Amino acid sequence: MTEGTFALSLALVDAVGAGVCRLHADCETMAEASPRFAMLTGATAIAGQSIHGLLPDLPALADLPDRVSSETLALLQVGADGVGRELSAARIDAGEHCFVVLSDRSHEASLRRREAKLDRQVADLQADLAAREREPRRSRIHSLAELAARMDEAMMRARRYKHDITLLAVRIAAAHAESRIAGPTGECLIGCVRGVDDIGRLADDHWLLVLPHTNLEGGSVVGKRVVDRLGALKLGTVAVGCAQVGGEEPGSRALERADQACLQALENGGGQLLAVALI
């Protein structure tokens, strides 16, 4: 290898972000090195210095591969710029010359750490999601506009997947000022339904429950629970109207039937009244 060819080889190796040094015949002390090699190793002098003295963690030269791969051992080294890097080494024999090439794998190591961090974050999110899925869902009180939108969605799903849906209208002839019964009534109704059910307040004394996957019989069970639990609060006379939504019946019509049954129950002294189910 001529001096010109060797200088060109050093420049080419440096150009790809690696560094190279040429060893003496004893394959231990270094004769010369590219600028990038000196920068990666933090060396201030190269000629005559032992390569293992410069890189204590470098394996025996006989154990080095002839090229760097993802399986090659990584060395931790602080360069001349003060930056810590992960390097991998390869040994290349070219006739009477022996070379050690250092490849900077810091970016690859950074990507591995970032990938590991993302994997941990994904695992944490999955664990958090699983924990939330295990927690029982709790209904909340919706405004009239929110409830109308959720009822439309529930009825669309009911028609698409052919399952029943029932509405409960709840009224209270308050023994106290109506503004004092809204809070206790809402909390009580939340405790009467499932997480998939929807509750809306039409007025302080007027509430609506939307029960998907529930027929008239199932709705009457919930209605009885509402009458019993609200009655125990002694807020006033409790009346419930229960109506199963017919196959193509508009939601507004089903709500009207449930409300009519509720008003009739209230006129009769409270309790629950079932509206005739429409086929």
C-alpha positions as CSV (number, residue, x, y, z in Angstrom):
1,M,0.0,0.0,0.0
2,T,1.5,3.3,-1.1
3,E,1.5,6.4,1.2
4,G,-1.0,8.1,-1.2
5,T,-3.3,5.1,-1.1
6,F,-3.0,4.9,2.7
7,A,-3.8,8.7,3.1
8,L,-6.8,8.2,0.8
9,S,-8.0,5.2,2.9
10,L,-7.8,7.3,6.1
11,A,-9.8,10.1,4.5
12,L,-12.4,7.7,3.2
13,V,-12.8,6.0,6.6
14,D,-13.1,9.4,8.3
15,A,-15.6,10.6,5.8
16,V,-18.1,7.9,6.9
17,G,-17.8,8.8,10.6
18,A,-15.4,6.1,11.6
19,G,-11.7,6.2,12.4
20,V,-8.7,4.1,11.5
21,C,-5.2,3.5,12.8
22,R,-2.2,1.5,11.4
23,L,-0.3,-0.8,13.8
24,H,3.4,-1.6,13.8
25,A,4.5,-5.1,13.0
26,D,4.1,-6.1,16.6
27,C,0.3,-5.5,16.1
28,E,0.2,-3.7,19.4
29,T,1.7,-0.2,19.1
30,M,0.3,2.3,16.7
31,A,2.2,3.9,13.9
32,E,-0.3,6.5,12.7
33,A,-4.0,7.2,12.7
34,S,-6.7,9.3,11.0
35,P,-7.8,12.5,12.7
36,R,-11.2,11.0,13.3
37,F,-9.6,8.0,15.2
38,A,-7.8,10.5,17.5
39,M,-11.0,12.4,18.1
40,L,-13.0,9.3,18.9
41,T,-10.5,7.9,21.3
42,G,-9.4,11.2,22.9
43,A,-5.8,10.5,22.1
44,T,-3.3,13.4,22.1
45,A,-0.5,11.3,20.7
46,I,-0.6,8.2,18.5
47,A,2.8,7.1,17.3
48,G,4.4,4.5,19.5
49,Q,1.4,4.3,21.9
50,S,-0.1,0.9,22.8
51,I,-3.6,0.5,21.4
52,H,-4.8,-1.4,24.5
53,G,-3.3,1.3,26.6
54,L,-5.5,3.8,24.7
55,L,-8.5,1.5,24.7
56,P,-8.3,-0.7,27.8
57,D,-11.7,-2.4,27.0
58,L,-10.6,-3.4,23.5
59,P,-10.6,-7.2,23.1
60,A,-7.5,-9.0,21.9
61,L,-6.9,-8.1,18.3
62,A,-7.1,-11.8,17.3
63,D,-10.7,-11.7,18.6
64,L,-11.8,-8.7,16.6
65,P,-14.0,-9.3,13.6
66,D,-13.0,-8.1,10.1
67,R,-16.1,-5.9,10.0
68,V,-18.6,-4.2,12.4
69,S,-22.1,-5.6,12.7
70,S,-25.0,-5.2,15.2
71,E,-23.5,-8.1,17.1
72,T,-20.1,-6.5,17.6
73,L,-19.1,-5.6,21.2
74,A,-19.6,-1.9,22.0
75,L,-16.8,0.1,23.8
76,L,-17.6,3.1,25.9
77,Q,-15.1,5.9,25.2
78,V,-14.9,9.6,25.8
79,G,-13.5,11.4,22.8
80,A,-11.3,14.5,22.5
81,D,-14.4,16.7,22.3
82,G,-15.5,15.4,25.8
83,V,-18.5,13.5,24.4
84,G,-19.0,9.9,25.5
85,R,-19.6,7.5,22.7
86,E,-20.2,3.8,22.0
87,L,-17.6,2.5,19.6
88,S,-17.1,-0.9,17.9
89,A,-13.8,-2.1,16.5
90,A,-12.8,-4.3,13.6
91,R,-9.4,-5.5,12.5
92,I,-8.3,-5.5,8.9
93,D,-5.2,-7.3,7.7
94,A,-3.8,-5.9,4.4
95,G,-0.6,-7.7,3.6
96,E,2.2,-6.4,5.8
97,H,-0.2,-3.8,7.3
98,C,-2.7,-4.3,10.2
99,F,-5.4,-1.7,10.8
100,V,-7.9,-1.2,13.5
101,V,-11.1,0.6,12.5
102,L,-13.4,2.2,15.0
103,S,-17.0,2.7,14.2
104,D,-19.1,5.3,16.1
105,R,-22.4,3.6,17.0
106,S,-23.6,6.2,19.4
107,H,-26.6,7.2,17.2
108,E,-27.6,3.5,17.0
109,A,-27.3,3.2,20.8
110,S,-29.4,6.4,21.2
111,L,-32.1,4.9,19.0
112,R,-32.0,1.7,21.1
113,R,-32.4,3.6,24.3
114,R,-35.2,5.7,22.8
115,E,-36.9,2.5,21.6
116,A,-36.5,0.9,25.0
117,K,-38.0,4.1,26.6
118,L,-40.9,4.1,24.2
119,D,-41.5,0.4,24.9
120,R,-41.6,1.2,28.6
121,Q,-44.0,4.1,28.0
122,V,-46.3,1.9,25.9
123,A,-46.2,-0.8,28.5
124,D,-47.1,1.7,31.2
125,L,-49.9,3.1,29.1
126,Q,-51.2,-0.4,28.4
127,A,-51.1,-1.3,32.1
128,D,-52.9,2.0,32.9
129,L,-55.5,1.3,30.3
130,A,-56.0,-2.3,31.6
131,A,-56.4,-0.9,35.1
132,R,-59.0,1.5,33.9
133,E,-60.8,-1.2,32.0
134,R,-61.0,-3.2,35.2
135,E,-62.5,-0.3,37.1
136,P,-66.3,-0.2,37.0
137,R,-67.6,2.6,34.8
138,R,-69.8,5.1,36.5
139,S,-72.5,7.0,34.7
140,R,-72.7,10.8,34.9
141,I,-75.4,13.3,34.6
142,H,-75.8,14.8,31.0
143,S,-77.3,18.0,30.0
144,L,-80.4,17.9,27.8
145,A,-78.4,18.5,24.6
146,E,-75.8,15.8,25.5
147,L,-78.5,13.3,26.4
148,A,-80.3,13.9,23.1
149,A,-77.1,13.2,21.2
150,R,-76.3,10.1,23.3
151,M,-79.8,8.8,23.0
152,D,-79.7,9.1,19.2
153,E,-76.4,7.2,19.1
154,A,-77.8,4.5,21.4
155,M,-80.9,4.1,19.2
156,M,-78.8,3.9,16.1
157,R,-76.7,1.1,17.6
158,A,-79.9,-0.6,18.8
159,R,-81.4,-0.7,15.3
160,R,-78.1,-1.7,13.7
161,Y,-77.3,-4.6,16.1
162,K,-81.0,-5.5,16.8
163,H,-81.0,-5.1,20.6
164,D,-83.6,-3.6,22.8
165,I,-83.5,-0.2,24.4
166,T,-85.7,1.2,27.2
167,L,-86.4,4.7,28.5
168,L,-87.3,5.6,32.1
169,A,-88.9,9.0,32.9
170,V,-88.5,9.9,36.5
171,R,-90.5,12.7,38.3
172,I,-90.5,13.8,41.9
173,A,-93.4,15.8,43.5
174,A,-90.9,17.5,45.8
175,A,-91.6,17.9,49.5
176,H,-88.9,20.5,49.6
177,A,-87.7,23.3,47.2
178,E,-86.8,21.7,43.9
179,S,-83.3,23.1,43.9
180,R,-82.6,21.1,47.1
181,I,-83.5,17.7,45.5
182,A,-81.4,17.8,42.3
183,G,-78.0,16.8,43.9
184,P,-79.3,13.8,46.0
185,T,-81.5,12.7,43.1
186,G,-78.6,12.6,40.6
187,E,-76.3,10.7,43.0
188,C,-79.1,8.2,43.7
189,L,-79.9,7.6,40.0
190,I,-76.2,7.1,39.2
191,G,-76.2,4.3,41.8
192,C,-79.3,2.7,40.2
193,V,-77.8,2.2,36.7
194,R,-74.9,0.6,34.9
195,G,-71.9,2.3,33.4
196,V,-73.3,1.9,29.9
197,D,-76.6,3.6,30.8
198,D,-77.2,7.4,30.3
199,I,-78.8,9.8,32.7
200,G,-80.1,13.3,31.8
201,R,-81.8,16.0,33.9
202,L,-84.6,17.7,32.1
203,A,-85.5,19.7,35.3
204,D,-84.7,19.5,39.0
205,D,-87.7,17.2,39.4
206,H,-87.7,15.5,36.0
207,W,-85.1,13.0,34.8
208,L,-84.6,10.6,31.9
209,L,-82.7,7.3,31.9
210,V,-81.6,5.6,28.7
211,L,-81.0,1.9,29.1
212,P,-79.4,0.1,26.1
213,H,-79.5,-3.7,25.8
214,T,-82.6,-3.6,28.1
215,N,-86.2,-4.7,27.3
216,L,-89.3,-3.6,29.1
217,E,-89.0,-6.2,31.8
218,G,-85.4,-5.3,32.5
219,G,-86.4,-1.6,32.6
220,S,-89.1,-2.3,35.1
221,V,-86.5,-3.9,37.4
222,V,-84.4,-0.6,37.2
223,G,-87.6,1.4,37.7
224,K,-88.5,-0.4,40.9
225,R,-85.0,0.2,42.2
226,V,-85.3,3.9,41.4
227,V,-88.6,4.1,43.2
228,D,-87.3,2.3,46.3
229,R,-84.0,4.2,46.6
230,L,-85.4,7.6,45.9
231,G,-88.4,6.9,48.2
232,A,-85.9,6.1,51.0
233,L,-84.5,9.7,50.6
234,K,-87.9,11.1,51.4
235,L,-87.5,13.9,48.8
236,G,-91.2,13.7,47.8
237,T,-93.5,11.4,45.8
238,V,-91.5,9.4,43.2
239,A,-93.0,8.3,39.9
240,V,-91.4,6.4,37.1
241,G,-92.6,5.7,33.6
242,C,-91.0,2.9,31.7
243,A,-91.2,2.5,27.9
244,Q,-89.4,0.1,25.5
245,V,-88.5,1.8,22.2
246,G,-90.3,0.2,19.2
247,G,-88.3,-1.1,16.2
248,E,-88.7,2.0,14.0
249,E,-90.2,4.3,16.7
250,P,-88.6,7.8,16.9
251,G,-86.9,8.5,20.2
252,S,-89.1,11.5,20.8
253,R,-92.2,9.3,20.6
254,A,-90.8,6.7,23.0
255,L,-89.8,9.5,25.4
256,E,-93.4,10.9,25.2
257,R,-94.8,7.5,26.1
258,A,-92.5,7.0,29.0
259,D,-93.3,10.5,30.3
260,Q,-97.0,10.0,29.9
261,A,-96.7,6.8,32.0
262,C,-94.7,8.7,34.6
263,L,-97.3,11.5,34.9
264,Q,-100.1,8.9,35.2
265,A,-98.1,7.1,37.9
266,L,-97.6,10.5,39.7
267,E,-101.4,11.2,39.5
268,N,-102.0,7.8,41.1
269,G,-99.8,8.6,44.1
270,G,-96.4,7.5,42.8
271,G,-94.7,4.3,42.0
272,Q,-94.0,2.9,38.5
273,L,-96.2,2.5,35.4
274,L,-95.1,0.5,32.3
275,A,-96.1,1.8,28.9
276,V,-97.2,-0.8,26.4
277,A,-94.2,-2.1,24.4
278,L,-94.4,-1.4,20.7
279,I,-93.3,-4.1,18.3
